[in-house]
Amino acid sequence: MDKKNDVQLINDFLQGDIGSFNRLVNRWQGKLYRFSYRYLQDEEEAKEVVQKALIKIYKNLKKLKNPEKFSSWTYQITLNLCRDTLKSSHKTRLIFENSFSRSDNNESNPGLDDIADDYDSSRRVHKSDLQDIVKMTLARLPEEQRVVIIMKEYDGFKFSEIAEILNCPVNTAKARMYYGLKRMQKIMKNLNIDMEVLFNEM
Amino acid sequence: MKCNLTEEKLLDYFYDELTGKDREEFEKHMETCPVCAEELKALQLTSRTMQTWEVPERKMNIIFVAEKGSLKERIKDAPDVVIRFLAQKPVKSFVFSVAAVFLLLSFTNFNARYDGESGSISLSSSVFGILQEEPDINEAMTQQIIQTQNQILELVNQIIIEYDQTRQEQTYSLVGQLLHEYNQSAQYQRVQDLQTMGLTLMQLQELTNQNYQTINNTRAIVYDVAQTAGIEIKR
């Protein structure tokens, strides 16, 4: 039913067809939500970011010079809002900064050692455990590496597109990706989790 | 051990961004380079692990509504909007209502109020102080819109909850009524059963009495006959 591409919808919207904008919203809100959620790891904050982003997109779409760039422009807006949220959110900051240092007075944020205890080799590991490991590991990466990894691995952007969103050279994006992945592998190794064995068990 | 090929090549290869000759070259290289092969394996495993993280869908009911007329006209007859609560389909009607006021929110200050008794939401609007031909939304206004939208959603939730409560109460009272009726009919049945039993017992008693009478009569006759015949009967 909805065969028009983004550029056509944008043009229709700029001609005054509000329905086209709603179709864009419908098409993009899921992606933007998943991206924001993976970045912030908080449902409510992610929802709020998407709301804000959609309003910004609505208000500023006529200023977008090249509609072909809609996707990266939209992600730029969303990412900026995510960053603002992360900066102002005390709770999220706790997850991202303190969750991996062992602190006995903060039981809601188990440190890495605790995770390691949980996932010893004798225990049967489930998919949800893996999810937790991934979330924790990603949260421990520097922001610039984390963003690239999320965009590449979950949003499926090309490196050139990621570079465009982040406004950096392509090789910089690739380097962040590479070192981010290395770091993830190292963290997982420190947890004594052999992913290969895990997947075979599951 | 180190490989002089760059990590960029490896990433491009893994994420399918190497094409044609470059791809063939890299594949050839990997056959003889244990470092790259090892790296690729680690990459595959990490990526596979990351793919286990699924994010559930969250559908946000955001609908943008067309702007009609100029801003000045809209401000002139900016109405107090009253939305009736339709008991049958609260969710649908309210999603629509939220959508309807959404755009208006961009330009006006809104106060949302919910009257629980009459079941209506009233939104009163007042216009921002400075008028602009081309409205440009700033951060504070964005915040306000979202805040008001959340406020309205909260009200909608409240109404849905109240609606649910009313429905529950209705259900409970219906169940209560049914139970009561059932009890009454059960009681009636019990009384009837007891009456039937009593009646049967009375009939049985009468029958027993009759039998007893018959037996006594028979016995008396037997005694008479025996006496007449001179036979002594031991009692």
Interface residues (C-beta under 8 A of the other chain):
Chain A: G16 I18 F21 N22 V25 Q29 G30 Y33 R34 Y37 R38 E43 A46 K47 E48 V50 Q51 K52 L54 I55 K56 Y58 K59 K127 L130 Q131 I133 V134 K135 L138 I149 K152 E153 Y154 K158 F159 N171 K174 A175 M177 Y178 L181 M184 Q185 M188 M195 E196 F199
Chain B: E7 E8 L10 L11 D12 Y15 E17 A42 L43 L45 T46 S47 R48 T49 M50 Q51 T52 W53 E54 V55 E57 R58 K59 M60 I62 I63 F64 V65 A66 E67 D136 I137 T142 I145 I146 Q149
